[in-house]
Amino acid sequence: MNEVSIVSIISVFLFMLLAVFLVIHKSEKRVGNKLFALFLLLTSIDLSGQFLGDFYRSNSIINQIRLGLALVQMPLFYLYVKKTCFNDFNISLKSLWHVVPALIFTVVFIGLGVSQQLEIVYIITIQVQYYAYIVVIILVIRKYKHIHLKFHSLQSETYKWLMTITILFLIGNSIVLFRGVFEAFNEFQRFPLLNLSIALFGLAAASWFVLNTMRNPELFTRVNEKSSIANKTIENGAQLEEDIDALYQYMETQKPYLEETLTLQDLSTKTDIPAKRLSYLINQKIGKHFFDFINDYRIEDSKKLLLETELTIQQIMYEVGFNSKSSFNTAFKKSTSQTPSSFRKTTS
């Protein structure tokens, strides 16, 4: 057994371990977890070709089914992303169209065998499918981020997680594609070092998935996808101006932004302004996302504390409503073009 096989076995073990954890872990996001667990299972079956190649070659039916299942991986990941991002997304019978290519190739493989010409068509199809889903998934994640900014005051861990794993999958598949093209231009010679590099990348990704998921199994915040639809015209005039004045006064006197988990719905309840109307006021009349609207107040308070107190930057971060140093630094630099530490030094 060579190094590539050993590394692949470890990667498969980690993916399977994570899949089992996601299935048995009790969570309100159990549907999304099961979709990701199934995705990891199919990914493990795909990776097993690195060390079970002889077995698959001697059992053609199993190998043909394995090749067909590879076309289900990206649809599963897409459905997982949608379910993770949006509360109002439900899996339905319409979702089954995603597995049609897998069924077609499985039936053709079993009926005709895996010829060289058919294998070329399969490879092209799976690559086109992969990059098409990657594009759609990135658009879904960006849509989620846009909606999240309208209703939440903290950075989204969901966005960071999904975008990171999507980029990891994109890099991983691109490396594999490069290897295939490189070998094709070199008379299909095998390059052990290149194969080992791919295996090590897969192991690193698997380890990262396991560590992050088991450490933070409930790191996701979801939104309603339909919330992205623009509100119908809301009456203008004196009432809108009164609501804006009341909102500003409430923000200045009650300082609700000091609550780190403040959402638009929370602020709506506190101010007695209906959520849709409040969203319209902030996004359309004031011209800011809820995220920026709230964090502007937090940054103004943090600037005062940096200048007038001896509190550490971390203490100030929590005092004004942030929950992570990275999000505090990002918001502060966006507002002042300086980090909190440099602001304190240059203005004190």
SVG drawing of the C-alpha trace seen along z (x, -y; Angstrom):
<svg xmlns="http://www.w3.org/2000/svg" viewBox="-49 -65 55 74">
<polyline fill="none" stroke="black" stroke-width="0.4" points="0.0,0.0 1.5,-3.3 1.4,-6.8 -1.6,-8.0 -3.7,-5.0 -2.8,-5.5 -3.7,-9.2 -6.9,-8.5 -8.0,-5.9 -7.5,-8.4 -9.5,-11.1 -12.3,-8.6 -12.3,-7.7 -12.5,-11.3 -15.4,-12.0 -17.2,-9.0 -16.7,-10.0 -18.1,-13.4 -21.1,-11.9 -21.9,-9.7 -21.6,-12.7 -24.0,-14.8 -26.6,-12.0 -26.6,-11.2 -26.2,-14.8 -29.6,-16.2 -30.2,-19.5 -33.0,-21.6 -31.0,-21.6 -31.1,-17.8 -32.3,-17.9 -29.3,-20.0 -27.0,-17.9 -28.3,-14.7 -27.8,-16.1 -24.2,-17.0 -23.7,-13.6 -24.9,-11.9 -22.7,-14.2 -19.7,-13.1 -20.7,-9.5 -20.7,-9.7 -17.5,-11.7 -15.9,-8.9 -17.1,-6.3 -15.6,-8.4 -12.3,-8.7 -12.2,-5.0 -11.2,-4.4 -7.7,-5.5 -7.2,-2.3 -10.0,0.0 -9.2,-0.3 -8.6,3.4 -11.9,4.2 -13.9,1.9 -12.2,3.1 -13.2,6.7 -16.8,5.8 -18.0,3.8 -21.6,3.4 -20.5,1.8 -18.0,-0.4 -20.7,-1.5 -23.0,-2.5 -20.1,-4.3 -19.5,-6.3 -23.2,-7.2 -23.3,-8.2 -20.5,-10.7 -23.0,-12.8 -25.2,-13.1 -22.5,-14.8 -22.9,-18.4 -26.7,-18.3 -26.5,-17.2 -24.1,-19.9 -26.3,-22.5 -29.4,-21.3 -27.4,-21.4 -26.3,-25.0 -29.9,-26.0 -31.3,-24.3 -28.5,-25.8 -29.1,-29.3 -32.9,-29.5 -35.6,-28.7 -38.3,-28.6 -36.5,-26.2 -38.0,-22.7 -36.9,-19.5 -39.7,-18.4 -40.3,-15.9 -39.2,-18.6 -35.7,-18.3 -35.4,-14.8 -34.6,-16.3 -31.1,-16.9 -30.4,-13.2 -31.5,-12.6 -28.0,-12.8 -26.8,-10.2 -29.7,-7.8 -29.1,-8.2 -25.3,-7.4 -25.9,-4.5 -28.4,-2.9 -26.2,-3.4 -23.1,-2.1 -24.9,1.0 -26.5,1.6 -23.5,0.8 -20.5,1.0 -17.9,-1.7 -16.3,-2.2 -13.5,-4.7 -15.8,-7.0 -18.5,-6.8 -16.0,-7.5 -14.9,-10.7 -18.5,-11.9 -18.9,-11.1 -15.8,-13.0 -16.8,-16.0 -20.4,-15.9 -19.2,-15.6 -16.8,-18.5 -19.4,-20.7 -21.9,-19.8 -19.4,-20.5 -18.5,-24.0 -22.2,-24.8 -23.2,-23.9 -20.3,-25.8 -21.4,-29.0 -25.0,-28.5 -23.9,-27.7 -21.8,-30.9 -24.8,-32.9 -27.0,-31.3 -24.5,-32.1 -24.1,-35.7 -27.9,-36.1 -28.0,-34.7 -25.4,-37.3 -27.4,-40.1 -30.5,-39.1 -28.6,-38.5 -27.3,-42.1 -30.8,-43.4 -32.0,-41.6 -29.0,-40.8 -26.3,-43.0 -23.5,-40.4 -21.4,-38.8 -22.7,-35.5 -20.8,-32.4 -23.0,-30.6 -21.6,-32.7 -18.0,-32.2 -18.4,-28.5 -20.3,-27.8 -18.0,-30.1 -14.9,-28.5 -15.9,-24.9 -17.2,-25.9 -13.8,-27.4 -12.0,-24.3 -14.1,-22.0 -13.4,-24.3 -9.6,-24.2 -9.7,-20.5 -11.6,-19.7 -9.5,-22.2 -6.3,-20.4 -7.8,-17.0 -8.8,-18.5 -5.3,-19.9 -3.8,-16.5 -6.1,-14.9 -5.1,-17.4 -1.4,-17.2 -1.4,-13.4 -3.3,-13.5 -0.6,-15.7 2.1,-13.3 0.7,-10.1 -1.3,-9.3 1.8,-8.8 1.2,-8.6 2.9,-11.3 3.1,-10.0 4.0,-13.3 1.0,-15.0 -1.3,-12.3 0.2,-12.5 -0.4,-16.3 -4.0,-15.8 -4.4,-13.2 -2.8,-15.5 -5.1,-18.4 -8.1,-16.1 -6.8,-15.0 -6.3,-18.6 -9.8,-19.5 -11.3,-16.5 -9.5,-17.4 -10.7,-21.0 -14.3,-19.9 -14.2,-17.6 -12.6,-20.1 -14.9,-23.0 -18.2,-21.0 -17.6,-19.1 -16.5,-22.2 -19.3,-24.4 -22.2,-22.1 -24.8,-25.0 -22.8,-27.8 -25.5,-28.6 -28.0,-31.4 -30.7,-31.1 -32.9,-33.7 -36.1,-33.5 -35.3,-33.5 -38.5,-35.3 -37.4,-38.2 -35.2,-39.2 -38.3,-40.4 -38.5,-44.1 -41.3,-45.6 -44.3,-47.1 -44.5,-50.9 -44.9,-52.2 -46.6,-55.5 -44.4,-58.5 -44.8,-61.8 -44.9,-63.0 -45.5,-59.6 -42.3,-58.2 -40.3,-61.2 -41.8,-60.7 -40.9,-57.1 -37.3,-57.9 -37.0,-60.5 -38.5,-58.1 -36.0,-55.4 -33.0,-57.7 -34.2,-58.9 -34.6,-55.3 -31.2,-54.3 -29.6,-57.3 -31.4,-56.9 -31.9,-53.2 -28.9,-51.9 -30.4,-48.6 -27.3,-48.0 -25.4,-47.0 -27.2,-43.6 -24.9,-41.5 -27.7,-39.3 -30.0,-42.2 -32.0,-41.5 -34.4,-43.6 -37.3,-41.8 -36.0,-42.5 -35.7,-46.2 -39.2,-46.2 -40.6,-44.9 -38.7,-47.4 -39.7,-50.4 -43.3,-49.3 -42.5,-49.8 -43.7,-46.9 -40.8,-44.8 -41.5,-45.5 -41.9,-49.2 -38.7,-49.3 -36.8,-47.4 -38.0,-49.9 -37.0,-52.9 -33.5,-51.6 -32.8,-50.1 -34.6,-52.6 -35.0,-55.9 -31.8,-55.8 -30.0,-54.0 -28.1,-51.3 -28.4,-47.6 -29.6,-46.8 -26.1,-45.3 -24.3,-48.6 -27.0,-50.8 -26.4,-49.0 -22.7,-48.7 -22.3,-52.4 -23.6,-53.1 -21.4,-50.4 -18.3,-51.9 -19.2,-55.4 -19.4,-54.1 -16.2,-52.2 -14.4,-55.3 -15.5,-57.2 -14.4,-54.3 -11.0,-54.0 -10.3,-57.7 -11.9,-58.1 -11.2,-54.9 -8.3,-52.4 -10.4,-49.4 -8.6,-46.9 -9.7,-46.6 -11.3,-43.2 -13.2,-44.6 -14.5,-47.5 -15.4,-45.0 -17.8,-43.2 -19.0,-46.4 -20.4,-47.8 -22.0,-44.6 -19.5,-42.8 -18.8,-39.1 -15.6,-38.6 -12.3,-40.5 -12.3,-40.0 -15.8,-41.4 -15.0,-44.4 -11.7,-45.2 -13.4,-44.9 -16.3,-47.2 -14.0,-49.7 -11.6,-49.9 -14.6,-50.2 -15.8,-53.3 -12.4,-54.9 -9.9,-53.4 -7.9,-52.5 -7.7,-49.6 -8.9,-50.2 -5.3,-50.1 -4.0,-52.6 -7.0,-54.8 -6.2,-54.9 -2.6,-55.7 -3.1,-58.5 -5.9,-60.3 -4.9,-60.1"/>
</svg>
